Amino acid sequence: MPPVLCLLMLLGALCRFGEAMSREEKQKLRNQVVEMFDHAYQNYMDHAYPADELMPLTCRGRVRGLEPSRGDVDDALGKFSLTLIDTLDTLVLLNKTTEFEAAVRSVLSDVRLDNDIVVSVFETNIRVLGGLLGGHSMAVMLKEGGQHMLWYQDELLHMAKDLGIRLLPAFNTSSGLPYPRINLKHGVRGPETRTGTETDTCTACAGTMILEFAALSRFTGDPVFEDHARRALDFLWEKRQRNSNLVGTTINIHSGEWVRRDSGVGAGIDSYYEYLLKAYILLGDDLFLQRFNIHYASIMKYISQPPLLLDVHIHKPLLPARTWMDSLLAFFPGLQVLKGDIRPAIETHEMLYQVTKKHNFLPEAFTTDFRVHWAQHPLRPEFAESTYFLYKATGDPYYLEAGRTILDNLNRFARVPCGFAAMKDVRTGSHEDR
C-alpha cells in the first residue's frame, strides 16, 4: 500500500472524535438489532429446526447427509440442532427470557449427542459445548433471580458433561494434541468410524479448547477436561519456534512437527492467541498471560506491518509468506483492546473498515491494496466484535457509525425473506444458501 494512503488513513483514524449519536438514534439501532435477531431466529425455528442450520434461500433446514457435501464445512453439523444451542445465551442477552425457557426445554427434549456422525472437535467445542455452558450460566442466573427457570436442575450442564466426555477420546495421542475429528457415538476408532487416521491439525483447532473445557471442569468439579486442554496448550507452547516465538499454522499431532510453517493471526491460528489471553481473564492464571505476551511481542515485531497484518515464515520471520490477508484476522483489534494496546487496534480496525466500505463486507481474503482475493463472506462476526471493543474502550462515536454501517449492509445485501444469506461474491452481491 502506498505510504501516503497509509498516513491519510491513520490520520483519519486518530483525529476524529465525531458527533455523538443521540439517545433516540441509539435506541432505534438497538431496536433494529433485536428485529434482525428475531428475523433470523424465527426463520430458523419455523423452517429449519431441529436441523443444525437454516438454508435461507430455500427456506429449509440443512440436514447432513441429505444435502450435497460441502467438505470440511459440514463437520460443524452433528444433528444436534447446532443453531439453537449456539443461540441460547443470546436469547437471555436480548431479554427474551420466555423464548429462552422454551428453547432450553426444546434442547432437553429433542437434542441427542450420541449420533453416529463425525464432527469437528474444534467446532463442537466452541459452539455446542460452549453453547450448553453459556445456556447453563444464563439459566442459573435467571433461577437465582427468582422469576424464571425455577424448574431448572442443571440439565444443560449434564448435557455439557456428556458432550465433554464424548470429545475426550480425541486427546488420546502421544502429544496430547486432539485429533481434529471425532465420531460422537464411537469416538476415535480408526477407519471404521471414519476417524483416528488424521495426522495433522491446525494450531487454532488444538489450542481453542481451554475456555470451555476449564469452565466444564470448574462447573462439574472434574479436572479431567481442563487437564487435557492445558496439556494441548503446553505442547503447542513447547513447539513454538524458539527464535521467533511464533507458531505455525498446521502441526502433526503425533510428532509435533510443523506441517505448515507460515504464521499470522488469521485462519488456522487466530483463536489460539485469543484463548491464551481470555484464559488468563477467565481463570486468573498468570502463565497464560506470560505466554500471550511473549507471542504478542513477536506478532508486533514480525507480523504487524501497520496497518496490515501479514503472514511470515516462523523460521525466517522477516520473510513474508503471502501478499494477502484473510477476514478471520478481524478479531485481532478486539484482542488488542483487551490487552490494552489501543493505538495499533485503531490502525488495523481502520484498515478493515476501509475494506468493508469498498466491498460492503470483508471478503474472505483480500490483498494489501484492498482488492478481493477470495470473494465470499459467510457472515462472520469478527469485525463487529472488534468494533464493539473499540467503542467500549474509546467512547468514540465513530465506532457506533461503523456499527451502523455493518447493520445497514447486512440488511441491504444479506437479508432475504427467510433470514440472512451468506455472500457468495461480495462484488456481485450473489448469495449462498447458507
C-alpha angles and dihedrals in degrees: 000000000000110000092230091059089048092053093047091051091049093048088053091048097049103036104051124093094161133196113304114249114244120246089243091054092049091049091049092052091044090054089047091056091052091049090051090050090050091050092053098039097044092049090051092050094043100043109019114026126142088026118095096243141021119238096211098192097052094031097232141104125270109234114187113244093022095073127054109278118261092195117229093003089070092058087084090064115085102158088256101118090258098184094052094049090045089054102048099098092042090061090059092042088058091047093248095141096154091053090045092054090050091046093052091050089050092051092049094048102036112027121093123190098187098074118145092242136118114238139176110265090211097050093042090051099048097039110028102027090036091046093050092048092046089049091048092051091051093045091052091047092051093045091052087052087065100227108077139036092018088151093056116120103177093279093148090051090053088052090048091053091048089053092045090054089050091053096047097082088064087072093059094111131115090247097045090236109132125245107252094236137036137182108240092215104034105025119211108339107144129255097338090069092034090243140093095052098092120106102184137057135174120256091240091049092056097035100048102077106081101087096052097034093047091046090050091050093048093047095047101032090234110125096194095093096049090044092057094046091049092049091054091049091047090053093050090049091052090050096052114120101264097213098048098025088222129129128222127239101245129029135187106246093210104042101023091230116147110248095183113030100188114113132200139129097261135076116358096019108035104100094041087072092039093054094048092060095038091048087059090049093047101039103025093227109150091206091073092050092048092052092045092051092052091050091044093054089054093047090053091045100048113010101037110082098165123275090003130070109208130183119247136183113266093223094042103029094173088063114086113228098201142359099231139065130220127227095243090075087071088091090066100082087055090052090049089054090053088052090049096244098130106163098061088042089057091048097050093041090053091052090051091047091054090052089049092050091051097049103021088238136034106268114228087255133006137180128249089261090053099255121141116268097168112014103205125105114189093190095269117187102209098098091049090050093052090047090054094049092049092050091050091048099044105024086219109153087213087084092053087057089050088051090051089052090054091051094046093050092049090052096042101043111017104036116104131169093268100042133292122325127211115246114251091191124008090201096059099027092234118157137227121216090244 
